[in-house]
């Protein structure tokens, strides 16, 4: 498997995302091929969609002020995180733990890093639709079948550091179900599913970085993927009751 980083200049709301991708491919002298996966940092999608919020325009609620005291983050940041979340699960210094679109994530994906001074960036509202549109455009231009991932970084329980999270995918099967297959000793697998999209996003994040790298796109070549035109984004998430971590807390709460 090969990872090809695509560098760009600083991207602003005035840029057209499709043009930015094509220019980055041209500058790297990369021609997309059948089976390639293009990973895209969600922030560049957000920026080109104008999803920047000025803190001075945010009206702060009492709830946001309460969480700001706990997290030591600005009340304006907390207000946006609350608005962008499906549920607020708790808070600690440095982050509001939220649930959004089936994912646990700090601050509902809202971020101050790599945003202009005094601004916040929020996640795209429909990353799967965005991924599908980008895929259709690139397939028509380069006359090949590819996959697209729009992703972000995440943290995991009891692990230090960030890894990749696929928010929206198009063109390939994002989760491979290994249940029913046999291991090296002939035992049948009962639970294992492989998070292909998340793992590819994690691999790409090694090159994309989190600070001033300016590598929002990575071409993943020769990955063991299954191409498809079916929308399988929902297969990447499970309910809280199915989650081995979260269901434990749910059962303890019901016993109280």
C-alpha positions as CSV (number, residue, x, y, z in Angstrom):
1,X,0.0,0.0,0.0
2,X,1.3,3.4,-0.9
3,X,0.4,6.8,0.6
4,X,0.9,9.9,-1.6
5,X,0.6,13.3,0.3
6,X,-0.9,16.3,-1.6
7,X,0.2,19.7,-0.4
8,X,-1.7,22.9,-0.9
9,X,-1.3,26.6,0.0
10,X,-3.5,28.0,2.8
11,X,-7.1,27.3,1.9
12,X,-9.8,30.0,2.4
13,X,-13.5,30.3,1.9
14,X,-12.7,31.8,-1.5
15,X,-11.3,28.6,-2.9
16,X,-13.3,26.0,-4.9
17,X,-12.6,22.6,-3.3
18,X,-12.7,20.7,-6.6
19,X,-10.2,23.0,-8.1
20,X,-7.9,22.8,-5.1
21,X,-7.9,19.0,-5.3
22,X,-7.1,19.0,-9.0
23,X,-4.3,21.5,-8.6
24,X,-2.8,19.5,-5.7
25,X,-2.9,16.4,-7.9
26,X,-1.3,18.2,-10.8
27,X,1.4,19.7,-8.6
28,X,2.3,16.3,-7.2
29,X,2.2,14.8,-10.8
30,X,-0.4,12.3,-9.6
31,X,-2.9,10.8,-12.0
32,X,-5.8,9.0,-10.1
33,X,-6.1,5.3,-10.9
34,X,-8.7,2.6,-10.4
35,X,-8.9,1.6,-6.8
36,X,-7.3,4.7,-5.4
37,X,-8.7,6.3,-2.2
38,X,-8.5,10.0,-1.7
39,X,-8.6,11.1,2.0
40,X,-9.7,14.6,2.7
41,X,-9.4,16.5,6.0
42,X,-12.8,17.7,7.0
43,X,-11.5,21.1,7.8
44,X,-10.8,22.0,4.2
45,X,-14.4,21.0,3.3
46,X,-15.7,23.2,6.2
47,X,-13.5,26.1,5.2
48,X,-14.5,26.1,1.5
49,X,-18.2,25.8,2.6
50,X,-17.7,28.9,4.8
51,X,-18.4,27.0,8.0
52,X,-16.4,29.5,10.1
53,X,-18.0,31.2,13.1
54,X,-16.7,34.4,14.6
55,X,-16.7,34.2,18.4
56,X,-17.9,37.8,18.7
57,X,-21.2,36.8,17.0
58,X,-22.0,34.0,19.4
59,X,-24.7,34.6,22.0
60,X,-23.6,32.5,25.1
61,X,-26.1,30.6,27.2
62,X,-25.9,29.8,30.9
63,X,-25.2,26.2,30.1
64,X,-22.2,27.2,27.9
65,X,-20.9,29.4,30.8
66,X,-21.2,26.4,33.2
67,X,-19.2,24.1,30.9
68,X,-16.7,26.9,30.2
69,X,-15.8,26.9,33.9
70,X,-15.2,23.2,33.8
71,X,-13.3,22.9,30.6
72,X,-11.4,26.2,30.9
73,X,-12.4,26.9,27.3
74,X,-14.2,30.0,26.1
75,X,-17.9,30.3,26.7
76,X,-18.3,31.0,22.9
77,X,-16.6,27.8,22.1
78,X,-18.7,25.8,24.5
79,X,-21.9,27.4,23.0
80,X,-21.0,26.2,19.5
81,X,-20.0,22.8,20.8
82,X,-23.4,22.4,22.5
83,X,-25.3,23.6,19.4
84,X,-23.4,21.2,17.1
85,X,-23.8,18.1,19.3
86,X,-26.6,15.6,19.4
87,X,-26.0,15.1,23.2
88,X,-23.6,16.4,25.8
89,X,-22.3,13.5,27.9
90,X,-19.9,15.3,30.3
91,X,-17.0,17.7,30.5
92,X,-13.4,17.8,31.7
93,X,-10.6,20.3,31.6
94,X,-9.9,20.8,27.9
95,X,-13.0,19.3,26.3
96,X,-16.7,18.8,26.2
97,X,-17.6,15.1,25.6
98,X,-20.4,15.0,23.1
99,X,-22.2,12.6,20.7
100,X,-22.7,13.7,17.1
101,X,-23.9,11.6,14.1
102,X,-23.2,8.4,15.9
103,X,-19.7,9.3,17.1
104,X,-18.2,10.3,20.5
105,X,-16.1,13.3,19.9
106,X,-14.7,16.3,21.9
107,X,-16.6,19.5,21.3
108,X,-18.9,18.0,18.6
109,X,-16.0,18.4,16.2
110,X,-15.9,22.2,16.6
111,X,-12.3,23.4,16.6
112,X,-10.2,26.5,17.2
113,X,-7.0,25.0,15.7
114,X,-6.2,26.0,12.1
115,X,-9.0,28.6,12.2
116,X,-8.4,32.3,11.7
117,X,-7.9,34.3,14.9
118,X,-11.2,34.8,16.8
119,X,-13.0,32.1,14.8
120,X,-14.2,28.5,15.1
121,X,-14.6,25.8,12.5
122,X,-17.5,23.4,12.6
123,X,-17.9,20.1,10.8
124,X,-19.6,19.7,7.4
125,X,-23.3,19.0,7.8
126,X,-23.3,16.0,5.4
127,X,-19.8,14.7,4.8
128,X,-21.1,11.6,3.0
129,X,-22.9,13.7,0.4
130,X,-19.8,15.8,0.0
131,X,-17.7,12.7,-0.5
132,X,-20.1,11.4,-3.1
133,X,-20.0,14.7,-5.0
134,X,-16.2,14.8,-5.0
135,X,-16.0,11.2,-6.1
136,X,-18.4,11.7,-9.0
137,X,-16.4,14.8,-10.2
138,X,-13.0,13.0,-10.0
139,X,-14.2,9.8,-11.6
140,X,-15.6,11.8,-14.5
141,X,-12.4,13.8,-14.9
142,X,-9.9,11.0,-14.5
143,X,-12.0,8.2,-16.0
144,X,-11.4,5.7,-13.2
145,X,-13.3,4.2,-10.2
146,X,-12.1,5.5,-6.8
147,X,-13.1,6.0,-3.2
148,X,-13.3,9.1,-1.1
149,X,-13.0,9.6,2.6
150,X,-13.8,12.8,4.5
151,X,-12.4,12.5,7.9
152,X,-11.2,14.1,11.1
153,X,-8.9,13.1,14.0
154,X,-10.2,11.5,17.2
155,X,-9.0,10.3,20.6
156,X,-9.8,6.9,22.1
157,X,-10.3,5.8,25.7
158,X,-7.1,5.2,27.7
159,X,-4.9,5.9,24.6
160,X,-2.7,9.0,24.2
161,X,-2.7,10.7,20.9
162,X,-5.0,11.1,17.9
163,X,-6.0,8.7,15.1
164,X,-8.2,9.0,12.1
165,X,-12.0,8.9,12.0
166,X,-14.0,8.6,8.7
167,X,-17.0,10.9,8.9
168,X,-18.2,10.3,5.3
169,X,-17.2,7.8,2.7
170,X,-18.1,7.1,-0.9
171,X,-17.1,4.4,-3.4
172,X,-15.9,1.5,-1.3
173,X,-17.0,-0.8,1.6
174,X,-15.9,1.0,4.8
175,X,-16.3,-1.9,7.2
176,X,-15.3,-5.5,6.3
177,X,-17.2,-8.2,8.2
178,X,-15.0,-11.1,9.1
179,X,-17.6,-13.0,11.1
180,X,-17.8,-16.6,9.9
181,X,-14.3,-16.7,8.6
182,X,-11.7,-19.0,10.2
183,X,-8.6,-18.0,12.1
184,X,-5.2,-19.7,11.8
185,X,-6.3,-22.6,13.9
186,X,-9.7,-23.1,12.3
187,X,-11.8,-21.2,14.9
188,X,-14.7,-19.3,13.5
189,X,-14.7,-15.5,14.0
190,X,-17.8,-14.3,15.9
191,X,-17.3,-10.6,16.4
192,X,-14.5,-9.2,14.2
193,X,-15.3,-6.5,11.8
194,X,-12.5,-4.4,10.4
195,X,-12.9,-0.6,10.2
196,X,-11.2,-0.1,6.8
197,X,-12.2,3.5,6.3
198,X,-11.1,4.6,9.8
199,X,-7.8,2.7,9.4
200,X,-7.1,4.3,6.0
201,X,-7.9,7.7,7.5
202,X,-5.5,6.9,10.4
203,X,-2.7,6.0,7.9
204,X,-3.3,9.2,6.0
205,X,-3.2,11.3,9.2
206,X,0.5,10.3,9.7
207,X,1.2,12.5,6.6
208,X,-1.6,15.1,7.0
209,X,-0.6,15.9,10.6
210,X,-2.4,18.3,12.9
211,X,-0.5,21.6,12.7
212,X,1.1,23.4,9.9
213,X,1.8,20.6,7.4
214,X,-0.7,21.9,4.7
215,X,-1.4,18.3,3.5
216,X,-5.2,18.1,3.6
217,X,-5.3,15.3,0.9
218,X,-3.6,11.9,0.7
219,X,-4.0,9.4,-2.1
220,X,-4.0,5.8,-0.8
221,X,-3.0,3.4,-3.5
222,X,-3.1,-0.4,-3.7
223,X,-5.2,-0.7,-0.5
224,X,-7.2,-3.9,0.0
225,X,-10.6,-2.4,-0.6
226,X,-13.9,-3.4,-2.2
227,X,-15.3,-0.8,-4.6
228,X,-19.0,-0.2,-4.5
229,X,-21.5,2.5,-5.5
230,X,-23.7,1.7,-2.5
231,X,-23.9,4.2,0.3
232,X,-22.6,2.2,3.3
233,X,-21.8,5.1,5.7
234,X,-24.3,4.0,8.3
235,X,-22.5,0.6,8.6
236,X,-19.6,2.4,10.3
237,X,-21.6,3.2,13.5
238,X,-23.4,1.1,16.1
239,X,-25.9,2.0,18.8
240,X,-24.7,2.7,22.4
241,X,-26.3,-0.6,23.4
242,X,-24.1,-2.5,20.9
243,X,-20.9,-0.7,22.0
244,X,-18.8,-2.8,24.4
245,X,-17.6,0.3,26.2
246,X,-20.7,2.4,26.4
247,X,-23.1,-0.5,27.1
248,X,-21.1,-1.2,30.2
249,X,-21.9,2.2,31.6
250,X,-25.6,1.9,30.5
251,X,-26.0,-1.3,32.4
252,X,-24.3,0.1,35.6
253,X,-26.6,3.1,35.4
254,X,-29.7,0.9,35.1
255,X,-28.7,-1.1,38.1
256,X,-28.5,2.0,40.3
